[in-house]
Amino acid sequence: MTTIIRRFNDWPIPIKIILSFALVIFLGSILLSMPFSQLDSSEANYFDHLFGAVSMVAVTGLFTQPVAHTYSFIGQVFVLLLIKLGGLGLITIVSAVVLQFGRRVSIQGEVTLQQALNRKDRTDFKYYILSIVKYTTLIELIGASIMSIHFVPAFGWRDGLFTSVFLTISAFNNAGFDNLGTASLQPYMTNPIINTVIPVLIILGGLGFSVWFDIGKRFKSLLLYKDWKDWRSLKRNYRHLNLHSRLVIKWTFWLIIGAMFLFMLSEWNHPETIGTLSLIDKFQVSFFQAVTLRTAGFGTVNYAELHMFTLMVFTVFMFIGGSPGGTAGGAKTSTVALAVILLSSEIRGLSNVNYKHHTLKTEIVKRALVIVVMFVLLNFVAISIITIFDGHVPLQFIFFESISAFGTVGLSADLTPTLSRYSQTVIMFAMFIGRLGPITIFTALANQDKKKKDVKYATGEILIG
């Protein structure tokens, strides 16, 4: 065992991260397939449990067999455990436990955690890790308490509290799983508690932990100096946030507003979605759909009934996903933002890529562009393969499902359970890659020669355009 651990420590960091997720998926699929984890009426086989485990650890929400009709109370507890491990990461949780008992994490382990959490340095690492676990638990407790206001009277104390906890953990970790049935949250389309608590949890989970702590520092400053008297002071404190936090907050805000506006524009008079609702209900349902696109996977409308325009627009928002270093997946808001800023700079003929009076590093911008291109190419490959095995399915629904898987969103037009096992296997790989990120996967798989140096040759020119 000591030899295995020593060899594991010598492996590249991306491989450690990938193996930690793969190990959780495998063990989770075994636990879910146990008789005590399933209902007597369960029709799931091992493939269904494996698919579910991948989706849970990848915090996606797609399934071949619904949780409510497959898993017992013990099985649903395992589902929550897999979602938690997937949202925060096995390495993060294990490190937090080790630190809590007063033991140190090696420098090598800190570097692994740094990459797993997309953190740029290892300053105050013990405080950072323990704070993540502490605050996520606190937020989930508050969310579950508020949700229980509705579910306890509806289901009773035991089932009501458990349903509240289940939905809260799933929402905060941007997983999109529910234990209510096959229609996600459609029965609660106009419920004010669901339409408020779930989106707030999704946003908090999707912003990223580094943004949390940056906002927390500014909030402490406001309390300490009582500097919240007017709009100008709040704006000044917002400007004191670091560049990453401001970019993430700005893009998250406008993505939600944009998706909400386009959804209402397309579905306003559609009787199958929001056409028959009151003005207030139309706004809250539209807000919910706009937020869930940040890779959460819950839905309060039937996505199979959406207008084609809405379906296509939603794929763009799902592709973008949440923000780095949090529980969300997708190409990430900051990554797509950098690619857009680069495009804008090229169109305007600028030699530097600038944002908010800062010149961005070339390697960061190049990395962002590579991730976006990788996501596009991988989605193209996945869609192409699925059309081979399930060519009878309309292309727009395959496109939607593939983007949902790669973005670890989990929204579905009721397609995944009906696909062939081959296509479902493609969806599994898409979810896994989408959660870890294509850069992590390809860095781990690349057979890099450490002795090879970055060689620069004579400059060459190629015509483009």
N, C-alpha and C positions, 0 to 999 in steps of 0.2 A: 504493500500500500504506500509506504514511504517513497519507494522508487517511482510509482505512478504519479504521486503528487509532485515529486521533484521534476519529472519530465513534463508534467502539465504546466508548471511554473516557467519552464523554458520555452513553451510554445508562444507564437506571436499573439499579441493581445486580441486582434479580431477573431482568431480561432477560439480563444477562451470565451469570448462573448457569445459566439455562435454556438459553441458546445454547451454553454450553460443554458441557453434557451432550448436547444435540442434535447438536453437531458430532462428538463422540466416537462417538455411535450411528451416524451416517451413514458416517463413515470406517470404523468397525468392520464395518458390514454389507458395505461394498465389499471389505474385506480378507478377510472370511469367505467371500465369494462367489467369490474367485479360485480357479482350478483347483488351485494348489499348496496351498491350505488345506483341500481336501476329499479324502476317500477316493474311490477309484474306484467304490465301491459306494454312494456318497451319492445320496440321492433328493431332496435339498433344492433348492428354487428360491430366488429372491431374497427372496420374502416370508418364507420360513423363516429366512434369514440375518438379515433385518431384525428379525423377531420375537426371534430369539436375541440380537441385539445390544442391543435394548431391555432384555431380561430380564437380560443380563449387566451392562450399565451401571447398571440399576436394582437390581442385586444381588438379584434375585428368585429365579430358578431354574426358572421355568416354561419349557417348550420345546414346539415343534411337531415337531422332529426331535432325537433324543438326540445329545449331543456325541460319545459313543463310536462311534456308527455313522455319523457325518457328517464329522468333522474329522480331518485328518492331524495329525502331531506339530506341524507349523508352525501349523496352524489352532488347535490346542489351546493353543499359546503365545499366540496372538492372543486366545483366550478369557480366559486368565489376565490379559493386559494390560487387556482391557476391564473385567474384574472389579475390578482394582486401581484403574483410573481411576474407575470408578463408586463404589467404596467410599470412597476418599479424596477424589475429585473432581479434575477436570483442573486447576482453578485452584490447588488446594493443591499438587499435584505440580509444576506449572510454577513456582510461587513458591518451592518448596523448592529446585529446581534453580538458579534465579536467585540465591537467597540463598547457596547452597553455593559459588557462584563469586564471592562477594564483592560482588554488586550489590545495590542497594537496591530495595525494592518501594515504589511510590508510596503516598501516604496514601489515595488513591482505591482502589488495589489492596488495601490493608490492610482498608479498610471492606468491600470485596467479600468478602475472605477471612473477615472477622469474621462476616458474615451466612451465608456458605457453611458455616462450621463451628459456627454457633449460639453464638458466643463473645460475652460481654457487653462486653469491652473489648479494646484493642489493646496491652496491656502486654507487654513482652518478646516481641514477635511473632516475631522471627527465631528465638529459642530455642524457642518453642512449635511453630512449623511444622517446623523441622528435627528436633525431638524426636519429633514424631508419626511422621515418616518413619523415623527411626532405630529407635524402639521397635517399630513395627509390623513392620519387617523382622526385628528380633531375635526377636520373638515367633513370627513365621512360621518362622524358621529352627529354633527350638527345637521347635515343633510338628511340622515336617516330619521332623526327626531322630528324634523319638519314634515317629512314624507309620511310618517306614522299618523299624523293628524288625519290624513285621508284613509290610509290603508287599515289602521286598527279598527275603526268603526265598521269598515267594509268587510274585513276578513277575520276579525277577532284578534286578541292579543298575540297569540303565538304566530299565526300565519301573517298577520298584519305587520308585526315588527320584523319578521324575517324577510318579507317582501320589500319592506322599506330599506333594510340593510342591503339586500341583494341589488336592488335598482340603484342605490346610492353608490355602492362600490363599482358597479358596472358603468355608471355614468361618469364618475370622477376619473376612472381609468380609461375612459373613452372606448369601452368595450362594446356596448350596444346589446348585450345579452339581457333577456328578461325571463322570469319564471312564471309568466302569465298565460302564455299560449303561443299561437303562431302569427298573431296580428300585431306584434310589437306593442306600441302604446296607442294604437288607433282608437280603442274604446275610451281613452282619456283625452281625446283631441282638444276639448275646450276646458279641461280641468285646470284652474289657475295655479294650483300647487305644482302639478306635473310640469306645466308650461313655464314655471319660474325656477323651481329648484333644479330640475334636470339640466336646463341650459346653463345655469350658473356653475354647476359642478363640471359640466363639459368644458366650459371656458377656463375654469381654474386649472383643471387637469391638463388642458392643451396649451396653456401659455408657456410652460417650462419652469423648472424649479429656480433657475438663475434669475428669471424675471420676478418671481415671487419675492426673493430675498432683496432684490434691488428696490422693488416697490415698498417692501417692509422697512428698509432703511429710511426712505423718504417719508414714510408715514410716521416713524418715530421722530423724525426731525420736525414734522408738523406739530406733533403733540408736545415736543420739548420746547419749541420756540413759539407755539401757538400761532403759527404762520398759515392760517387758513381763512383769513378774513375776507378776501375777495378773489375774483377770478384771476387777477394778475399774479397774486402770490402762488395760487395753485399751478398756474402755467409756468411760473419760474421753477417750482419744485419738479414739475414734469420734465423740464429741460435739464435738470440735474441728474435724471436717470441716465444710465449708460446708453450708448448708441444702439446696442442690440435690443435692449428693453423697449426703447422708443419705436424702433422699427417693427418689432413684434406686436406691440400694442396698437400701433397705427394700422398695420396690415390686417390684424385680427378684426379690428373695429370696422374697417371699410369692406372687408370680405363678408362680414355678417350683414352689414347694411346693403351691400350690393346683391347678395343672394336673396335677401328678404324682398328687396324691390323687384327683382326679376321674377321671383316666384309669384308675387302678387300680380305683377303685370301679365303673366301668362295664365294664371289659374283663377283670376278674380271672378269670372263668371262661369267657371267650370263646375257643374253640379256634382261631379264625382269627387271633388276635392274640397274647395272652400267656397264654391259659388253660392251655396244656400245659407252660409253662416252670416252672423251679424258683423258689423264693422270691427268691433273689439275682438271678436273671435277670429276674424280673418287676420288681424295683426298678430295675435298671439300664436296662431298656428304657423304663420309665415316666419315669425321669429324663431320658433322651435325648429323648423326645417332648415333655416339658415345656419343655426348654431350646430345642429347635428352633422352638418357637412364637414365640420372641423374634425372629422374621423370618429364620431361617436357611434353612429349606426342605429340609433333609435328613430322611429318614425311614427307620426300620428296621422299620416295619410297613406293610402295604398299607392305605392310607387309604380305599380303596373298600370294605374289609371292616369298618370300624369301626361300632359301634352308632350309631344316629341321635343319641342323647344325647351321645356323645363328639364327634361331628361338629359339633353345634351349640355345645357348650361351647368347642371348639377355635376356632371362628370368633370368639368374644369375645376370646380371648387373642391371636389373630392380629391382630385389629383394634387392640389396644393397641400391639403391636410393641415396639421397643427404646427406647433413650434418645437424647435430642438430642445432636448434635455427634459422633456416632460413625458406624459403618458400617451401622447398622440403619435400617429404615424403619418404617412404621406411624404411627398417630396420636401415638405416643411415650408412655412411661410417665409422665413428669412432667406432660404435657398432660392425660391422662386422670385422673391423680391430683388435679390442680387442679380439674377439673370435678366429681369426686366430693367433694372437700373443700367446694366451693361448694354442692353439693347438701345435704351434711350441715349446713352453716351455715344454709341456708335452712330446712331442716326444724326445726332447733333455735331458729329465730327470731333468729339473731345478725345484727347489722348489718355486722360485719367478717368477712373470711375469714382465719382464723388457722391456723398450722401450726407446731408446736414453738416456742411462745412468740414467734412472729413474725407480724405482720399483713402479708398479701400485698398487693401493689399491685393496684388495681382493673383497670388496663389489661392486666396479665399474666393475671389470672383471666378477663377478658373474651375475650382472645385465645385462651386455652385452650379456652373454651367454643365459640368460633367454629370452631376447627379440628375439634373433635369433631363439631359439627353438620354441617360441610362434608363430613367423611368419611362420615357417615351418609347424607347426601343424595346424594353422588356414587356411593356404593355402590348406593343405591336406583335411581339412573338407569342405572348399568351393568347391574344385574341385570334391570331392565325391558327394556333394549335386547336383551340376550342371549336373553331369553325370546321375543322377537319372531322372532329368526333361528334359534333352536334350542329351540323350544317343546316338543319331544319329550323333552328332558332333564329329569329330576326336579329340582324347584326347590331342594331342599336341596343338591344338588351344584353348581348354578349359584351359589348363595349362598356356599358354601364357596370356590369358585374365585375369585369376585369379591373376597371379603375377602382371600384369599391374595394376589391381584394388587395391590390397593390397599395392603395391609400390607407389600408386597414380601417376603412370606414364601416363596412358591414351593412350598408343599405342594400336592399335587394328588390328587384321587381318580381319576386316570387320565383326566381329562376334556379338558384343553386340546388335545391333538393331534387329538381327534375333533370339535371344534367347527368350525363354518363359518368361512370367512375373515372374514366380517363380525364375528362374535363374537370371533375372535382379535384383530381390530383394536381392538375395545373393550378387551380384556385388555391390549393394548399401551399404550393411553392410560392405563389404570388403573395399570399398573406405573410409567409415567413420572411421573404425578401423585403417586403414592404415594411415590416416591423423593425428589422435590423438595419435596413438601408442598403442599397446596392453597393455603395462604397465599401462598407464593412465586409460584405459577402465577397466581392471581387478582390479585395486586398487579402483576405484570408486564403482564397483559392489560388491567387497568383503565386507562381513558383519563382520568387525573386532571388536572384543571386546577390548575396551581400557584397561580394567582391566587385560586382559590376558597377562601374561609375557612370554618372550622367555625362555622356560625351557630347561635345558641341562641335559640329562640323561647319564647313563653309556654308554661308547663307545661300539659300535657294529661293526661287520665286515661282509661284504657280498662279495662273489666272483664275479668278473666281467671278461669280455673278453672271 
